[in-house]
Amino acid sequence: MNYVYKNITTTTPVVLINSSQSKTGVTTIHKCQIANVDSAAAVVDVYLEKFDIDKTVRIHGSLENNNIDSQGKYLNKEDREVFYHIKNVNIPSGVTLTLFTDHPCRHGSQFQFVIESTQRVDVVLDYEQSRERSTTGNRNINQY
């Protein structure tokens, strides 16, 4: 298991799990807790994102060419795909939202796991990564 503990104090997107260049790997998120530690309600987005890094560098240049935000992440991303788990969810002050406890989130390792919040939040994330796709759950013809 891998764990991420993050105090998010900025309104810019924060990557909690980086993408892998492996096209066959799988990431499984078992739990994601988001606690609003601010005095005002937080509006939160949690999503998976991937983009074509090679095409991004070809068109916009490397990270050194003014194509970065304050966290050193790309501002412009080519062939970007975003899949929201939650979007514009209001978390009142002092409340914790827990995701994926009953149904873990499994996705390809080429995606990165991102959170955005309008207020300060603390995040605890429990996940694991495998290098190859699992065959668990795939049945052969004799198992039906």
N, C-alpha and C positions, 0 to 999 in steps of 0.2 A: 504494500500500500504506500501511496505517496500522499502527503498532506501539504496544503497551502494555507497559511495564516496571513491575512492581508488586512491592513488598516487603509481603507481607501478614503483619501481626503481631497481628491480632485474630481472635477466633473468630466474629465476626458476619459475615454474608454481605457480600461485596464485589462491586459491579457493575464488571465490566471493560469492557463495551461497553454504553453506554446505548441505550435504545430510541429509535426515531424516530417521530414522529407520522405519517409517511408510510405509508400502507397498501399502497403498491405497491413499496417499496424492498426490496432483498435485501442481506443481509450474508453474506459468505463468509469463514470462518475457515480459513486455510491451515495454521496450526501454533499449538499451545498447549503450552508447556513449563512443567511445575510441578516445581520443585526443592525438596526438603525440606532446609532449612538449619538445622533445629533438632536438638537432641541426642536427641530421642525420635521415634518413628514418628508420622506425620501421617495422619489419616483425612480424606479429601477428597471433596467433592461438587462437581460441575460441572454446571450446568443452564441452560436457557433459561427465562425467566419473562416473562409479560406480565400486566397487570391493567388494569382500567378506571379510569383516573386521574380522570375526571369523576365517576364514581359514588363513588369513594373520597373525594374532596373533599366531595361532597354529604353523605355519611354521617358521615365522621370529621373533617371540617374540613380546613383547609389545613395546611401544614407547621408553622405557628406555633401550632397548637392541641394541643400535647402528643401528637401522633401520629407522632413521629419517634424514631429511634434515635440513637446517638452520632455516626453519620456523616451525619445529616440525611436519612435515607431513611425512607419510610413504614413504620410498624409494622404497621398493619392495611391490607390490600389487598383491594378488592372484585373479584369475578369473576377471581380469580387462577388462572393456568394455569402449571404447571411441567412441563418435559420434561427428564429427567436424561440426561446423556451418561455420567457415572459417578456412582455413589452408594456411599458408605462404602468407598472404595478406600484400602487401607493402603499408604502410601509410606514405606519405611524411611528412617532418617536418612541423609543424604548421597546419596540416589537421586533421579534426575530421571525423571518420567513425561512422555512426549511423545504428544500427541493430534493427530489429523487430518492427519498427514503424507501418508498414502496416499489418504485420502478426505476432502477438505475438507468442512467443515460449512457448508451453505447454509441460511439461514432468513430469514423475513420480518423486516424491520427494526423491526417493532413489538415484537419480543422484545428483552429485555436478556440479556446473557451474564454469569452470576454464578458465583462460586466461594466455597466455605466450607471452612475447614480447622481442625483442632483444634490445630495447631502452626504455627510460622512457616514460610512458604513464599515462594519467589520465583517470579514468573510472567512469562513472555515470550510475547506474543501477536502474531501476524501476521495481519491481516485487511484486507478491503476492503469498501466499501459502494457500492452503486449506487442511484440514485434510482428506477429503474424495473425491473420484472421483466425478466429476459433472455428473449429468444425462442430462444436457442441451445438445441438439443435438442428443440425442438418441430418436428414434421414435418408437411408438408402431404400431401394424398392422393396426389400424384404421386411422393413420395419413398419409398414402401413397395415 
